[in-house]
Amino acid sequence: MKTIFENPLIFDGDDEKVVLIYSEYIINNITKEEANLGIEKINNLEFSSSLFESIIKIEDIFEYEFEPENDTCIMFGVKNNDGTSYKNIEFKDIETAKQAEQMMKNQFELLGFKRTEEFLTPLKASFLPLSITGIVLLLGGVITWLTYIYSDYQPNRTMVVKWYVYIFLKLSKFVGHIPFLVITAALVILCFFWVIKRMINPPLKVSAVK
Protein backbone atom coordinates (compact mmCIF):
# COMPACT_ATOMS: atom_id res chain seq x y z
CA MET A 1 0.00 0.00 0.00
CA LYS A 2 1.40 3.41 -0.97
CA THR A 3 1.67 5.73 2.00
CA ILE A 4 0.85 9.34 1.14
CA PHE A 5 0.18 10.62 4.65
CA GLU A 6 2.58 8.80 6.95
CA ASN A 7 0.98 10.19 10.10
CA PRO A 8 -2.78 10.22 10.74
CA LEU A 9 -4.54 13.58 10.73
CA ILE A 10 -7.84 13.76 12.60
CA PHE A 11 -10.06 16.85 12.41
CA ASP A 12 -13.41 17.66 13.98
CA GLY A 13 -16.23 17.22 11.49
CA ASP A 14 -19.88 18.18 11.63
CA ASP A 15 -22.46 16.52 13.89
CA GLU A 16 -19.76 15.52 16.40
CA LYS A 17 -18.08 13.28 13.79
CA VAL A 18 -14.44 13.45 12.66
CA VAL A 19 -12.44 13.46 9.43
CA LEU A 20 -9.48 11.10 9.12
CA ILE A 21 -6.68 11.68 6.58
CA TYR A 22 -4.19 8.85 6.68
CA SER A 23 -2.13 6.72 4.32
CA GLU A 24 -3.95 6.99 0.97
CA TYR A 25 -7.45 7.75 2.26
CA ILE A 26 -9.72 10.60 3.36
CA ILE A 27 -12.55 9.26 5.51
CA ASN A 28 -15.29 11.46 6.92
CA ASN A 29 -18.56 11.19 8.81
CA ILE A 30 -17.07 8.74 11.33
CA THR A 31 -16.71 8.68 15.09
CA LYS A 32 -13.36 8.96 16.86
CA GLU A 33 -13.61 5.27 17.71
CA GLU A 34 -14.11 4.41 14.03
CA ALA A 35 -11.16 6.63 13.11
CA ASN A 36 -8.95 4.78 15.58
CA LEU A 37 -10.17 1.49 14.14
CA GLY A 38 -9.30 2.67 10.64
CA ILE A 39 -5.79 3.67 11.76
CA GLU A 40 -5.32 0.28 13.38
CA LYS A 41 -6.51 -1.57 10.27
CA ILE A 42 -4.19 0.44 8.02
CA ASN A 43 -1.21 -0.14 10.30
CA ASN A 44 -1.92 -3.87 10.37
CA LEU A 45 -2.43 -4.00 6.59
CA GLU A 46 -6.01 -5.18 7.17
CA PHE A 47 -7.78 -2.12 5.81
CA SER A 48 -10.75 -2.39 3.46
CA SER A 49 -12.57 0.61 2.02
CA SER A 50 -15.85 -1.28 2.47
CA LEU A 51 -15.56 -0.64 6.21
CA PHE A 52 -16.64 2.97 5.71
CA GLU A 53 -19.49 4.58 3.79
CA SER A 54 -17.83 7.94 3.06
CA ILE A 55 -14.27 7.46 1.85
CA ILE A 56 -12.06 8.95 -0.87
CA LYS A 57 -8.93 7.32 -2.22
CA ILE A 58 -6.42 10.15 -2.54
CA GLU A 59 -4.98 8.77 -5.78
CA ASP A 60 -8.45 9.22 -7.36
CA ILE A 61 -8.51 12.96 -6.59
CA PHE A 62 -7.77 15.26 -9.52
CA GLU A 63 -8.63 18.60 -7.90
CA TYR A 64 -9.92 20.26 -4.76
CA GLU A 65 -11.15 23.75 -3.93
CA PHE A 66 -12.73 25.84 -1.18
CA GLU A 67 -13.21 29.43 -0.05
CA PRO A 68 -11.14 29.72 3.16
CA GLU A 69 -13.11 32.68 4.53
CA ASN A 70 -16.54 31.17 3.89
CA ASP A 71 -16.51 27.38 3.60
CA THR A 72 -16.68 24.76 6.32
CA CYS A 73 -16.01 22.08 3.71
CA ILE A 74 -13.47 21.26 1.01
CA MET A 75 -14.78 19.99 -2.32
CA PHE A 76 -12.80 17.19 -3.95
CA GLY A 77 -13.06 16.15 -7.58
CA VAL A 78 -12.79 12.37 -7.84
CA LYS A 79 -12.30 10.25 -10.94
CA ASN A 80 -12.33 6.45 -10.81
CA ASN A 81 -13.99 3.44 -12.45
CA ASP A 82 -17.40 4.75 -11.37
CA GLY A 83 -16.86 7.99 -13.29
CA THR A 84 -16.25 11.58 -12.22
CA SER A 85 -17.89 13.03 -9.13
CA TYR A 86 -17.48 15.82 -6.60
CA LYS A 87 -17.59 15.23 -2.87
CA ASN A 88 -17.68 17.72 -0.02
CA ILE A 89 -15.74 16.84 3.11
CA GLU A 90 -17.42 18.69 5.97
CA PHE A 91 -15.49 20.08 8.93
CA LYS A 92 -16.66 21.54 12.22
CA ASP A 93 -16.12 25.17 11.21
CA ILE A 94 -14.26 27.49 8.85
CA GLU A 95 -11.07 27.48 10.91
CA THR A 96 -10.94 23.68 10.98
CA ALA A 97 -11.35 23.51 7.20
CA LYS A 98 -8.49 26.00 6.76
CA GLN A 99 -6.29 24.07 9.17
CA ALA A 100 -6.97 20.80 7.34
CA GLU A 101 -6.07 22.29 3.95
CA GLN A 102 -2.89 23.83 5.33
CA MET A 103 -1.79 20.51 6.81
CA MET A 104 -2.45 18.47 3.68
CA LYS A 105 -1.42 20.88 0.90
CA ASN A 106 2.28 19.93 0.89
CA GLN A 107 1.49 16.24 0.33
CA PHE A 108 -0.83 17.11 -2.54
CA GLU A 109 1.87 19.27 -4.11
CA LEU A 110 4.23 16.28 -3.93
CA LEU A 111 1.61 14.31 -5.85
CA GLY A 112 1.79 16.86 -8.68
CA PHE A 113 -1.03 19.21 -7.70
CA LYS A 114 -0.64 22.89 -8.59
CA ARG A 115 -2.12 25.01 -5.82
CA THR A 116 -3.37 28.54 -6.52
CA GLU A 117 -5.00 31.31 -4.51
CA GLU A 118 -7.10 33.89 -6.31
CA PHE A 119 -9.86 36.35 -5.59
CA LEU A 120 -12.92 35.59 -7.69
CA THR A 121 -14.11 38.17 -10.18
CA PRO A 122 -17.46 39.80 -9.29
CA LEU A 123 -19.11 37.76 -12.05
CA LYS A 124 -17.74 34.42 -10.80
CA ALA A 125 -18.53 35.38 -7.19
CA SER A 126 -22.17 35.97 -8.13
CA PHE A 127 -22.65 32.63 -9.90
CA LEU A 128 -23.51 30.50 -6.84
CA PRO A 129 -25.94 32.94 -5.17
CA LEU A 130 -27.58 33.72 -8.52
CA SER A 131 -28.08 30.01 -9.15
CA ILE A 132 -29.68 29.56 -5.74
CA THR A 133 -31.80 32.68 -6.31
CA GLY A 134 -33.07 31.15 -9.55
CA ILE A 135 -33.94 27.87 -7.81
CA VAL A 136 -35.76 29.70 -5.00
CA LEU A 137 -37.66 31.86 -7.51
CA LEU A 138 -38.64 28.85 -9.62
CA LEU A 139 -39.78 26.63 -6.74
CA GLY A 140 -41.48 29.49 -4.92
CA GLY A 141 -43.22 30.58 -8.10
CA VAL A 142 -44.48 27.06 -8.86
CA ILE A 143 -45.75 26.51 -5.31
CA THR A 144 -47.42 29.94 -5.24
CA TRP A 145 -49.06 29.32 -8.60
CA LEU A 146 -50.31 25.86 -7.58
CA THR A 147 -51.75 27.12 -4.30
CA TYR A 148 -53.47 29.91 -6.23
CA ILE A 149 -55.17 27.68 -8.81
CA TYR A 150 -56.10 25.02 -6.24
CA SER A 151 -57.29 27.37 -3.47
CA ASP A 152 -60.93 26.82 -4.49
CA TYR A 153 -60.52 23.28 -5.80
CA GLN A 154 -62.93 20.74 -4.39
CA PRO A 155 -61.95 17.13 -5.15
CA ASN A 156 -64.62 14.57 -5.95
CA ARG A 157 -65.61 12.55 -2.88
CA THR A 158 -64.84 9.33 -4.72
CA MET A 159 -61.44 10.59 -5.88
CA VAL A 160 -58.45 8.85 -4.32
CA VAL A 161 -55.37 11.05 -3.90
CA LYS A 162 -51.98 10.61 -2.29
CA TRP A 163 -51.63 11.80 1.30
CA TYR A 164 -49.23 14.59 0.34
CA VAL A 165 -51.60 15.79 -2.38
CA TYR A 166 -54.41 15.84 0.17
CA ILE A 167 -52.30 17.90 2.59
CA PHE A 168 -51.33 20.31 -0.19
CA LEU A 169 -54.98 20.80 -1.25
CA LYS A 170 -56.04 21.42 2.34
CA LEU A 171 -53.16 23.87 2.85
CA SER A 172 -54.03 25.70 -0.37
CA LYS A 173 -57.63 26.07 0.71
CA PHE A 174 -56.77 27.09 4.29
CA VAL A 175 -53.95 29.64 3.84
CA GLY A 176 -54.16 30.52 0.14
CA HIS A 177 -51.28 31.65 -2.03
CA ILE A 178 -50.39 34.95 -0.33
CA PRO A 179 -48.13 33.47 2.43
CA PHE A 180 -46.15 31.52 -0.16
CA LEU A 181 -45.83 34.65 -2.30
CA VAL A 182 -44.55 36.67 0.67
CA ILE A 183 -42.08 33.97 1.73
CA THR A 184 -40.77 33.60 -1.83
CA ALA A 185 -40.35 37.35 -2.22
CA ALA A 186 -38.52 37.60 1.12
CA LEU A 187 -36.14 34.75 0.22
CA VAL A 188 -35.42 36.23 -3.21
CA ILE A 189 -34.63 39.62 -1.64
CA LEU A 190 -32.25 37.97 0.83
CA CYS A 191 -30.58 36.10 -2.03
CA PHE A 192 -30.11 39.33 -3.96
CA PHE A 193 -28.44 40.90 -0.91
CA TRP A 194 -26.15 37.85 -0.87
CA VAL A 195 -25.36 38.37 -4.57
CA ILE A 196 -24.52 42.04 -4.01
CA LYS A 197 -22.37 41.27 -0.97
CA ARG A 198 -20.28 38.70 -2.86
CA MET A 199 -19.91 40.97 -5.89
CA ILE A 200 -18.73 43.89 -3.76
CA ASN A 201 -16.34 41.70 -1.74
CA PRO A 202 -15.36 38.74 -3.96
CA PRO A 203 -14.05 35.86 -1.82
CA LEU A 204 -10.65 34.22 -2.01
CA LYS A 205 -10.70 30.77 -3.61
CA VAL A 206 -8.02 28.15 -3.01
CA SER A 207 -7.79 25.41 -5.62
CA ALA A 208 -5.36 22.64 -6.47
CA VAL A 209 -5.42 20.77 -9.78
CA LYS A 210 -3.40 17.72 -10.79
C-alpha positions, 0 to 999 in steps of 0.5 A: 500500500502506498503511504501518502500521509505517513501520520494520521490527521484527525479533524473535527467534522460536523455533527460531532463526527471526525475526518481522518486523513491517513495513508492513501485515504480521506474518511469522513462522517465517522466517530473517533472510535471508528477513526482509531479502528481505521488507523489500526486496520491500516497499520496492520495491513487489514484495511478495506474501504468497504468498512466505511461509507464515506471514503475517498482514495487520494490517488483518485482525486484530480482537484480540490477547492474551497473558499477559506473565509466562507466554507466549512467544507473542502470539495474534492473532484474524484475520478475512478472506475465509477466515473467523475464526481465531486464530494464535499468533506465537511469540517466543524467550522471554517477554521478547521477547514483552513487548518486541514487544507494547510496541513495536507497541501504539501502532500498534494503538491508532492503528488503533482497538484498545482495550488493557486489562490485567487480572488474571484471576479465579481461575475464568478462570485455571483454565480452560486448565489444567482443560481440559488436565487433562480432555484428559490424563484422557480420553486417558490413561483411554482408553489405559489401558482399551484396554491393559487389555482387550487385554493378553491378546488374541491376534489370529488368525494370518490377521488383517491389522492396521495396523502401529500396531495391531500395535505397540499390541497387542504393547505391551499384552501386554508392559507391561500397563495399569499403566504407563499408569495410573501415567503418567496419574495422575502427569500429572493430579496435575501438572495439578492443581498447575498449576490450584491455582498459577494460581488462587492467583496469577492471571496478568495478561492483556493484550488489545487489541480493535478 
